[in-house]
Amino acid sequence: MNCDTAIRDIADAARALRELPAQPDTGRWTVVFADFGHAMLHLATLPTPLDGETATDLFVTLHVQTLSSYELEAPDAATAEAAARAYFEQQRAEVRPWAASWLTTAPGTVIEGAAPAPFLV
């Protein structure tokens, strides 16, 4: 993969996220990012869908676009993003930049200590 392909892929992913239906603010957030192992590229912070069909649409979109996401409770999107970044940095402190391989975060990963979304219970 070259730089132009990566940029096109990320642009396609951002377009797919914009096409998802808007959700009401519920106090639960889905922080969407591209996972590079040692770094995360934040793409969006969305209210976590509460109904199963919309949640499935979000999960499928993230999976197809090869994106990662954290779910957590927070008072607002900015706080959710900051918490997700801090968690990612803590979890990946030992990952070398551009390592040959790394584990990626699955879509819908609940940050420890945060309650799962109602449709996952």
N, C-alpha and C positions, 0 to 999 in steps of 0.2 A: 504494500500500500504506500502510495506517495502522498505528499502533503496536499495536493489538489484533491485527491480522492477522499482523504480524511475530512477536509473542509466541506466537500459536497455531502458526505455522509452526515456530518453534524448539522449542516443546513437542512437536510431532509428530515432529520430527527426533530429539529426545532419546529419545522413546518407541521409535522405529524402531531406534535404536542399542542400547537395552536388550534388544530382542527378538532381536538377533543371538546366535548360540551363543557361549558362553565359550570362549576359546582359552588354551592353556598359555603361560606366560611363556617366550619364546624369546630374549630379549635384543634383539629388534627390536620397535619400537613404531610404532603408527599414531596420530598426534595429530590428532584431528578438531576442526574449527572452522568457524564461520560467518565468511566473509571479507567485511569491509566496506570493503576497499581500504586504508584508513588504520589499521584496527584489526582484531584477530581476537577472536572470542568463543569461547573454548575450551569444548568440549562434552564431550569424552571423550579419554582416552588408553588405547588398547587394545593388547594383544599383536597384532602383525601375523600374520594367518593364514598358515600355511605351505602348506596344500593349495589347489589351484586353485579348487575349488568354493566353499569358504568365502571365499577372497579375492574371487572374483567376486561373491558375495552382498554382501560389504562394499562393493565398488566400486559395485554397482548401488544399494545403499541410499544411499550418499553422493551419487551422481549424481541419483537421484530426489528426494532431499531438498535438492538444490542446496548441498551442503556441500563443504568443502575438507579435504584432509588432507596431512600430511607423514609420510613414513616415514623412520625413522632407527634406528641402533643406540645403545643406552644401557643402563646397568646397572639402571635402574628407571624407572617411569612418571614420577615427579617430575622426574628429570633429563631425560627425553625432552621433557616439556612445557616445561621451562625453555629447552632448546636450541631447540625449535621457536619459542617466543616471541622469543628473541634473533634467530634467523634471519629471522623475519617482520619484526621491527622494522628490521633492517639492510636488507632488501630493499625495504621500503616507506617509507624515510626521506623520500623526496621527494613522497609522495602527500599531497595536501591533504585535510583532513577533509571528508567528504561531497562529494567531487568528483563531477561529473556522470557520469563513467565511470572505470573502472579495470579492470585485468586481475585475474582471480581465480585462485587456486591450484587446480589440478585435483586431484581425488581421487587419492591414491597418489603424489604428488610426492615423489621421493627427495631429501632434503637432500644437497647436494653434499658429497662426501667419505664419505658413508655407502654401504655396499654395497647393491645391490638385493636384494630378497627373492628366495629361491631360485626361486619360480614365475615370476619375470620374466626369468630368465637364459635 
